[in-house]
Amino acid sequence: MRILGIILLVVGIAMMIINGFSFQKTENVVDIGPLEINKKETKRVNWPVYAGVAVTITGVVLVIAGKKRSD
């Protein structure tokens, strides 16, 4: 339980610092024999800051709960 809390804590802080990421997707548009036309499209994945806050709070709660159980 405590290890999961620490992992969630780190991920939550990272989510608050980094608001998202982008990646390129290559799509085959036309493929006629030796002729090939590709399309590169940049996509972006974003998450709100409050999601990072929620994950961080969950991590803190799990760390505290793990400490109380081990005492």
URHUTA-V780180 format. One record per residue. N is the residue number from 1. RES is the residue in one small letter. SS is DSSP state (H for helix, E for strand, L for the rest). PHI is phi as a letter, one per 20 degrees, with the letter a starting at -180 (* if undefined). D_CENTER is the distance of its C-alpha to the mean C-alpha in Angstrom with 1 decimal. Layout:
N;RES;SS;PHI;D_CENTER, N;RES;SS;PHI;D_CENTER
//
This chain:
1;m;L;*;20.8, 2;r;H;f;20.8, 3;i;H;f;18.6, 4;l;H;f;15.9, 5;g;H;f;16.3, 6;i;H;f;16.0, 7;i;H;f;12.7, 8;l;H;f;11.3, 9;l;H;f;13.1, 10;v;H;f;11.6, 11;v;H;f;7.9, 12;g;H;f;9.2, 13;i;H;f;11.2, 14;a;H;f;8.7, 15;m;H;f;6.8, 16;m;H;f;10.5, 17;i;H;f;11.5, 18;i;L;d;9.1, 19;n;L;e;9.0, 20;g;E;r;7.3, 21;f;E;b;8.3, 22;s;E;c;11.3, 23;f;E;b;13.0, 24;q;E;d;16.6, 25;k;E;d;18.0, 26;t;E;e;21.7, 27;e;E;c;23.8, 28;n;E;f;27.4, 29;v;E;e;29.5, 30;v;E;c;33.0, 31;d;E;c;34.3, 32;i;E;d;38.1, 33;g;L;l;39.6, 34;p;L;f;39.2, 35;l;E;e;37.6, 36;e;E;c;33.9, 37;i;E;d;31.9, 38;n;E;d;28.1, 39;k;E;c;25.8, 40;k;E;e;22.7, 41;e;E;c;20.2, 42;t;E;e;17.3, 43;k;E;d;14.5, 44;r;E;c;11.9, 45;v;E;d;8.6, 46;n;E;c;8.7, 47;w;L;c;8.0, 48;p;L;f;11.0, 49;v;H;f;11.8, 50;y;H;f;13.4, 51;a;H;f;10.3, 52;g;H;f;9.5, 53;v;H;f;13.2, 54;a;H;f;13.4, 55;v;H;f;11.0, 56;t;H;f;13.1, 57;i;H;f;16.3, 58;t;H;f;15.7, 59;g;H;f;15.3, 60;v;H;f;18.5, 61;v;H;f;20.3, 62;l;H;f;19.6, 63;v;H;f;20.8, 64;i;H;f;23.9, 65;a;H;f;24.6, 66;g;H;f;24.5, 67;k;H;f;26.9, 68;k;H;f;29.3, 69;r;H;f;29.6, 70;s;H;f;30.4, 71;d;L;f;33.1
//
